[in-house]
Structure formats: structure tokens, C-alpha cells
Amino acid sequence: MPSDYDMVIVGLGPAGSVMAREMARAGLRVLALEKGPAYTAEDFTLKHDEIRYHVRLQLSPDVVQDPITWRPRATERARVLPWAVGPLHLGPLFLPPTTGVGGGSIHWAAWAWRQREADFRMRSAIVERFGEAAVEGTTLVDWPITYQDLEPYYELAEQEIGVSGRAGNIDGQLQEGGNPFEAPRKRDYPMPPLRPGAADELFVKACRKLGLHPFPAPAAINSVEYRGRSACTYCGFCRDYPCHVGAKATTTTSLIPEALATGNLEIRPLSRVFRVDRDGQGRAVGVSYYDLVSRRERAVRAEWVVLAAYALENARLLLLSGVDGNGHVGRHYMTHNYGWFTAILPEATNPFMGPAVAASVVDDFTSELVRDQEGVVWGTPIIGFTGDVQPIEAVHGMPADVPRFGQRFKDWLRENYRRLYSMYSQTPTFPRPEFFCDLDPEVKDPFGQPALRLTHDWVEHDLKGVQGAARIKHRIAREMGALEVWEAPYAPPYHISTHELGTHRMGDDPRSSVVDRFGRCHQCPNLLAIGGGMFPTYGSYNPTLTIFALAFWAADHLRAELKLGSAVTSG
């Protein structure tokens, strides 16, 4: 039976948008299925609504349609709990992903990091410094690729989506004002850094006085007009919000229109895929999905199937389709512990203005640069948080001893909201055999499919890493003149952070990995699973730019294999 399309892509977030554009440009007939809606620019014109997006989670899945269950260990029964937002909210499901055409690129805060060279060889770097005992109890590995392999694709991603920043190392030459610890790059960012938030100068001065090396965070937000898209207006509704002027690197304003312009891409929103269909030899022949408009089950046939959804959803679809990767699908689960730290400063900080990413960072302790501290073998940046804190979120982040109603509550907000300043870190968890995702044997979604079950808890390494970062934050806050400080628990109540990775890790050996270095499933060679789930290990940076780069890398390899051309230059 002939195929309906050359390729069907499941999920149209960062990874899926890259694959859709590259394959459509190469001449393939591509169908993209997205379980959420297709938004228009008009949908986001009046987006300055904290109730709609922060409280009611307009862009996010809910646990009725997309239930996820959680348990701290495999001996306990998992339970469904509601998604929660805000750094101090209770519940294991924190900062849920975005559904809809554009996926996580709609809501992301737009920190656009390249990983460090050492992040690609994490196991070796730790063993070389601390010995084999430091990796016992983990499933840490080195990546099958290096930073040098991915560097051209990092550059391509920065140019194509638009990233603002200041290079710190161009071809081995340190650049003034950039990150002196970053890996070498071939060219600078396409745009200068964003204008920093009000309190950033205090952070920079304090860090320099302490002998640290602050630099502006790389941001996938336009600091100037770029490729026909407006510059940032510093509206203060950015992280977890859509952009009303198209300044944020959302794929609906960059990659997807270019893919549609080829005439080779069709998008079907509100199409919920529940299975990869396979023939008797195990080869993928297409997918089956629920049409949420007609409420009918449908199927589509294609020569190639690409799963490009969130790491957790990719794992669930693989398991539902009988692709278990020799038992590795859902294993090697990793996430970030954010180590939230908040202070009251003596002067106005205006945290409601500008994007959160318009701030400075210190990388002196990141990854393998971590200082000698007992039990801490992998470090984290210390990241300033100067803006994008609306009033309701500020309430969620208040100190525990302040009441949430009454006169004292009102007095505290009136006196302190405009003087808040935060820092955070991103301590990565290590993959461990006892923490994983699988299909829940009891809970099902409304379509009769098993929910994803998450088994995860914080271990001593995680807590010591957060504690070590907290000591640095306290030193910076004192130097900034902080009047009061408080922190989130080192073992926070959340276990999902939107930075989940590793659930279908890449590797050269089918016995220990799910996909090869280009995202192709070992078990099913015309099925690709791309995105954050490919990460074998996890550094301490936000993953999205690496997800973009990996998608460009995978698409470039497939184009060459199919003799459709190969290109790692923009345009």
C-alpha cells in the first residue's frame, strides 16, 4: 500500500519544527500532527493576563486529558496530582510543558545555552577528577558525539531562531564582556545582549567584587529587529507567556512559516497520536491518532515517522507502540533542581519589568568547574533573575512566615514586591536505575491509553549540589546589600521541571541505548525519536538550544542519507 506522506512528525515544538522545515525544504511531503491547537498572532495580542496563563495554565496540558502519576520509589503506589506552577508551589508536577503548534517555544523563558565541552563527556570528567566511586549507583555515560560535532549546529540554531548575547570565546580568543569559560565558537551571536533588568548592575558589581566573572545570559529574544521580527518591548510577561510582538524565538514566527512556504508541509492540530503503527517486520508504517475535532480515530501512512514531542510523551508513545529499546525506554530519567533564592534589596528592583533572561550569570562553578565541596561533583551556574515576576507569582514566592491574607499580607506586598530580586541555579540529577518512567497499570487518559508513571526522588548528591550553590548565592546577596533572604527547600516538592531528559537516550550500542547518535531507533530504523529524550547525561544549562541543535544535526544526516543534500549553513 503506498504511503500518504514521505514523513509524519509527531509534535511541532522546537525539534519537530526544525525537522519539518528541513525535510519540507528538501522536497519531502511532510505531515505534522500536534495534539494542541494552532494559535494565531491575534490569540496573543492581549496576552498580559496572569490569571489566564499563570493560574489557569491556558497553554498547558491538564491532568484530566494528560494525566501523569508520580511516586518517590518503585515500592509505592503512584498517584495523580495536579500540575502546579510557581517556584514554591506544592506538588510533583511543576511548570508543565506547552501544547499547541510551536510547543515549548511558545512559553519558554528563552535562555539559549550551548552545553560545555565537558558536558558531553560527563562520566569521564567526573571519574578523572573524583574516581570511580563518584559515579557508583548512576548510569552516567559519555555522549557518542562531542561539542565539536555539534558546534556548527549550535551556530545554525542561533542564527536561524535568533539569539541575543555576547560571545566569550571565538576560535580560542577570549572576548571582553562575554563568558570566559564558554566553549570555543566560530562566530558571535547574531544580536547584542538584551538590556539588563534594574537590579542586574548590583549583581554584576557584587560578583566582580567577589572575584567572579558575570556576563549577559544568551537569550532567544530579539534585542533588535531580526529577520522581520520585532525587538523585545520588555513588557514583563515573557517566561511561561506567549510573545505578543514576535520577539521571542517561537517557531510559529520563524521555522514553521518557512516550512509552509515550500508547499510540502501540512499541519493537523488537535490530532492526538496514540500509537506508531508497525508492520510484521517491526518497521514503522505510520501512526494512529484521535482527531479531537471529529472525535474519530484516524491513521496515516508514511515512509518515515519522527517522534518530536516532549521527552516524557516520546517515551510514552514508544512504550505504547511496543518499542522498548531493550528495556531502556523511560530509563535514565533526569531533571533540574532549581535552588530558588529570593532577597529583598534596599532599593527598587521593579521585578515586573522585562524578561527574566535579561540578566547576568556567573559560570565560575558550572559543570566540571565546580569547586571542591564534599559530595558535589558537578556544578551549576548562578543565574540572576531580574524581571518577569508578576504579583500572583510573587505571592507564591513569599517567605513561609508571611500570612497569605489580612493586613500583614497587604503590608508585606506593598513594602517588598518592588524590591524583590532572585537568583537560581540548575543542579542536574544523575541518571539512576531506580528513577524512570513507565506506563501506569491503573490510570488511563480519556482515550483509554495508560498514563505515564514517573518514579523519582531527590538523593544526597542533588541536595549537596543545591546546598553548595546556595552558599555562593548567600555571598552574592550579602555583597548586594540584601535585607532579607529565603530559599526553596533543597529537596523541593516538584519532580517535573520542564527540563526532563534522557528517556530515550542516544548511543552507538543498541544494548544500552534507544536511538543512535542521529535519533534513529535501533529497534526500528525508519522511526526517529528526537528532542530532549536523546540526552545521555545532563549538564546544568537549559536544554532547548541543544534540542534545536540536535534536531538540525539529525535532519542534516537524514538529508544526506536520502541524497537530498546536506547543509549546515543558515538560509
N, C-alpha and C positions, 0 to 999 in steps of 0.2 A: 504493500500500500504506500503510495507516495506521501511524503511529509507535507504538512501545511506550510511550514516555515523552515528556513535553514537553522534558526536558533530561537529558542524560547528562554527568556530571562525571568527569573522569579525574584521580585523585589527591585525597586527602582530608586534606591538610595545611592550613596557615593559609588560603591563598587558596581552596581547594576547600571548606573548612568554612564560610567566610563565604558563598560563592555558594550552597551547599546550604541554609543556614538562610534566607537572604533569599528565595530562589526558592520554597522549600517554604512559607514563611510567606505568600508572595504567591499561593499556590494552585496552583503548577505541580506536575506529577507528576515527581519527580526521582529518577534513579538515580545513585548514586556508586559508581565502580569503583576499588578500591585493590589494588595488587599485593601488599601485605603483609597480615599478619593483623589481626584485630580484637582488641585487648587488652582485658582486664577489669581492674578495680581490684585484684582478687586476684593478677593476674600481677605486680604491682609492690609487693606488701606487703613482700616480703623483697628489696628491690632493692639493698641495701648490699653490692654484690658487684663489686669492681674487676676481678676475673678475667673475670666474665661480660660486663660492659658495656665496660670499657676495653680489655681484651686480646682477648677473643673477639668483640667488636662485635656483641652479641646483637641490637641494634636496627637494624643497618646492613646494606645490601646487600653482597654479596661479588662478587669479580671472576670467579667461575665463572658465576653467574647474571646478573650485571650488569657485564660487562667494560667498561672504559674504557681506551683506549690513549692514549699521550702521546708527543709528540716536541717538541723545542725549536724546530724550524723545519721548513718545508714540504719542504725538500730531503732530510730524513732519514726513515727508516722508523720508524713508531711501534711501541711495544712495550707489552704489558700488564704492569703491575706491581701488587703487592697494595696494598690500602688500608692506610694507616698512621695511627696516632694519636699524640698527644703532640707538644709543640712542637718537639722536636729530632729526631724520627724521620726516617729517610731515606725517600725515595720521593716521587713527584709527587702522590700521592693522599692528602690529609691531612684528617682529620675528615670522614668520609663522611656523607652525608645519612641520615636515618632513613626506613625503610619501615614501613608499617602505618597503620591508621586514626588520624589525628592528625598523621601526618607529622613534619616537623621540630619541631612544637610539643611533641612528647614529650620530645625531648632538648635543646632549645635552652637556652642559658645565661640567656636572658630579659632581656638588655639591650634596652630598648624605646625606641629613639630616634626622634624626628622628624628629618627632614633639615633643614638650614639653608635659608634663603631662597636663598642663593647657589648651593646645590647644584642647584637647578632651572634655573639659567642659567649653568652652569659655563663653557661656551665663552666667552660674552660677558664674564663676570667676569675670566677669565684674559687675554683679549685687551685689555680695558680697562686692565689693570694692567701687563702684560708685553709686549703687542704680538702681532701675528700669528705671529711666529717661534716663540712659545712653544707653539703648537698644531700646528705643522707635523709631518707624519708620523702624526697621530692622526685619528680620525673623531669627535672631540668635537662635540657639538651641544648646544643648549639643549632642555630639555623642552618639549613642547607645552602643558603645564599649569604653574601656579605653585604656590608654597606656599599662597597664599591660597585657591586652588581646592581643595586637599587638606586644609586645616586642619579643616573640620568633620568630615572622615572620620578624621583623626588622633584628634580628640576622641572620636568614636564608638568607635573601636577601643580607646582607653584605658579607656573606661567599660565596654565590653562584655566585654573579656577580663580587665580588672583590672590596673592599673599603679600601682605604688608610687613616689613621688618627691616632689620639691618644685619647684613652678613657679618660674621665674626672671623671667618677663615675661608679665604678664596685661594684655592690651589696651594694651601700651606702657608699663606701670608696672612697674619693676623690683621684684622681691620678695626680701627678705632671705633669705639661705641657699640660694637657687636659682642656676641658671646665668645669669649676667648677659649672656651672649652668645646666648642662645637666641632663636628667632623668637617673635613675639608669639602668645599663645594666649588663648582665650576663658575658660577655667576651669582650676583647679588639677587635679592628679592626683586620682583617687578615693580614694587611700590615702596615708598618710605614708610616708617612706622606710623601707627595711629598717634593722634595727640593724646598724651597720657592724662589719666584722671587727676583730680585735685590733690589727693594725698600721695601721689606717686613720688613727688620730689622729696618728701620726708623719708620715704622708704629708701630711695636711692642714696640720699646723704647718710642715712644710718648705716646702710650696708657698706658703703665706701669707708666710713669711719671704722668699721669692724674689719676692714681688710678684705671684703668680699667684692664681687665683680658683677654688679647689676647691669642688665641690658633689656631693651624692649622686647616683649613677647612677640613671636611671629603670629600674625593674625590673618585669617582668611576673610578679611573685611577690607573693602577699598578705603584707603586713606585719601586717594584722589580718584577722579573718574577713570575707569578702566574698561576698555573694550565695550564702550557704550553703556556701562553700568555706573550708576551714581556713586559718589563718595558717601561715606558714613555721615549721618546727621547727629550722631551722639545722643540719640533720643533716650537711652537708658532702658529700653525694652528689647534686649538682644538675646541673652542667654535663655534658652527654652522658649523663645518667641520667634515668629517669622519676621522677616525684614520687609518693611513697607516701601522701601525705595530701591531694593535690589542690590544693596551694597554688600551684603553677606554672600559668601560663595555657596549659594544654594544651586543645586544642579538644574533646577527648573528655569534658572535665568542664564545658564551657561551651556553645559553639555547637552542637555535634552533638546533645546531648540535647534541646536546644530545637527543632532541626530535626526530629528523630524524633518529638517530641511532636505535631507537626502532622498526622502520619499520611501526609504527602506525600513522605517520603524513604525510599528503600530503599538499603541499603548491601550491596555484594557484595565482601567481602575476598577475597584470594588470586585476584584477577582481573587478569591482566596484559594491558593493551591494547597491541596492536602496530600498529594502523592506524586512521586516521579514514576511514570509508567515504564516498565521494562519488558523486553521480550524473553523468550525461553533461554537465550544465551546470557541474560543479565544485562544486555545493552539497553541504554535509555532510548525510548522511542517517543517521549513526550511527557506531558503532565496532565493530571486531572484536577479540576478546580470547581469551586462553587461560585456561580455568578450571583453576587449579592443583590443585584437588581431584579433579575427574573426569579431568583430563588431556585435555580435549576443547576444540576450537576452537569459539567461540560468537560470535554477532553480536547486536547490539541496535540498534534504530532509534529515533531521536529527532529532534525538530524543531530542537533546539539542542545543539551539542556544545561543552563547555568543557574545555580542557586546563589543568589547575591543578597540574601536577606541578612538580618541581624544574626550574630553568631549563635544565639540561643535558638532562633527559629530555623536556621540552616540545620542545626543538629537535630531538631525535632523532625524536620522533613526527611532527612536522611534515614533516621530510625523508622519513621512511618513507611518508608519505601524499601525497607529491608537492606539498606546499605549501612553496615555497622563498622566498616573499616577494621576488620579483625578485632573488634571489641574496643576500638579507640574512639569511635564517635561519641561525643558527650564527655569524654575524659579530658584531663589536663585543663580543667576549668581555672581561669584566672580573672581577677578583678583588681580594682584600686581601693585603697583606704585613704580617704581624702585629708584626714587630720585637720579638720576645720579649726581655725583660731581667730577670735574676734577681739578687737580692742576698741576702747573709747579714747579718742585723741583730744587734746586740749583745744584744737581749732576745727573749723568746719571742714568736712571731707566731701559733703554732697554725694553720698553713695548712690543716689538715684540717677546720676548723670553719666552718660557714656557707657560703652560696653565694658564688661568685666575684663576682657582681654587687653584693654588699653592700659596696661600696667607693666611694671618691670619684674624681672625674675633674677634669681641667683642660681647658678648651676655648679657652684663650688663643691657641692656634696652629692651630685647626681650620679646614679649608676655606680660604676667602679671607682668614682672619685670619693666615695663615702669615707669619712674619717674613721679611725679605729675606735669603735664603740662595741662593747660586749654584746654579742648576739646579732649585730647588724652587719650584713654582708653585701647589701645593695642599697644605694642611696636614692635620693629624690631631690628635685628642685624645690626651692622655696619660692612660691608664686604670690605676687601681690594681687589684691582683689579690690580695685578702686571704684568700681561702679556697678550698675545693673542690679541694685538691691532695692526692690520695691517695698512699700510699707508692710504688706502682709508677710512677705518673706522675712523682713526684719523682726517681726513679732515671733515668727517661728525660731529665729536665731537668738532670742533674748537669753540672758543668764537664767539659770534654773530658779534662782531665789526671787525673781521678779514676778509678781502676780500677773495673770493674763486678763484681768478685768479690774474695774474700780479706779479710784483716783490715783493710786500709786502707779498703776499701769499707764495711765494717761500722762502722768508727770514724767515717767521714765522715757516714754517715746518722745515727748516734746523736748526734753532736755538732751537726749542722746542720739536720736535717729540720725540727725545731720552730722554727727561726729563719729560715726562708725567706720571702722576700717578692718579688713580681714586679710589674712594670709592662709594659704593652704598648701599642702604637699600631696604627693601621689605615691604612696608606698605600694609597690606591686606585690601581689601574692605570688608565691611559687606554685606551680602545678604539683599536686599531690594525689596519690591514688585514692585517698578517702573522700576527695571532693570532686563531684561530677554532676552531669545532667543525664537524666534518662526519662522514659515515659512513665507517667504516674499510672499505677494499676487501677486506681479508683476514680479519679477526677477526669472528666471529659469536657471538651468545649461544646457549644451548642450544636455543632455539626457531627457530634458523635466521635470525635477524634481524641485520643488521650492528651491530657495536658503535659507540658514539660515539668519535670520534677527536679528541683535544684537541691543538692546536698552540699552544704558549705558552712564552715565556721572559721573564726579567726584563730590563729595559732601564735605561739610565743614570738616567732620571727616577725610576724606582722605587727604585733604590739610594740616590740622593741624598736622597730623601724619608725613607727609613728612617734614614739616617745623621744627617739633621738632627734627627729626633725623638730619636735616641739621645743626642745632646748634651744635650738637655733632661733626659732620664732620669738621665744621669750627675750633673747638677747637683742634682736632687732627691735622688738616692741619697746623695750626699755630705752633704747637709743632714740627711738622716735618720740619719747615722752609720754607713752601711754598712761592713762589714768587708771584704767581697769582692763583686765583681760580675762577671757574664759575660753574653754575648749570643748569640742565634742568629745565623747568617750573614745579612748584609744581602741576599744573593741566596739565599734558602732553597731546600732541595731540593724542596719541595712546589709544586704548581701548581693544586691544588684546595683550597679552604679552607672549604667550605660557604657561602661568601659569593659565589657565582658569579652573574653577572647579565649582561643585555644581549643574550642570544642570540636574542630576537625583539622587538627594540626598538620602542617606540611612536613615532608621528609622524603628522603630518597628510598627508604626501606619500607615496603608495604606492611611488614610485620610490626612496625612501631609508629606508623603514621596513616592518615586517612587520604590525604591528597599529596601529589608531587609538588615540586617547587613552583609549578605554574598553575596550581589549583585543580588539576585533573584528578578525579578519584581513582585510586589504584584499582578499586574493585569494579569500576565501571568507566572505561576510558573516554566515553563521549559525554560524561557528566562532570561538570566543574562545580566546585563549591568554593567561592571566593569571598573575601572580606576578612573581618577580624578573627573569625574562627580558624584561619590559617596559621596564626601566630604560634610558633612552637614555645616561645617564652615571652615575657612581657617586661619592658622597661618601665620607666616612671613618667613617661610623657603621654599626652592624649594620643589615641591611636589613629585618628581619622586621616591625617595626611599620609600615613603609612598605608592605610587601606586604599586610598586613592592611588598611591604609587604601585602597590601590589596589583591593583586592577589594570593599570596601564601596562605593567610588566607581563601579566597573564595574557592580555589582549594582543600585545605585540608578538608574543611567542606563537599564539594561535594563528594570527595573520600570516606569519612566516611559514608555519607548518602547512597551512592550507594554500600556500603560494598566492596569497592576496597582497603581498608586500609587507614590509616591516619598517616602522618609523618610530623614532623616539624624539622627534622634534615637534615643537608646537605648530599649530595651524592645520 
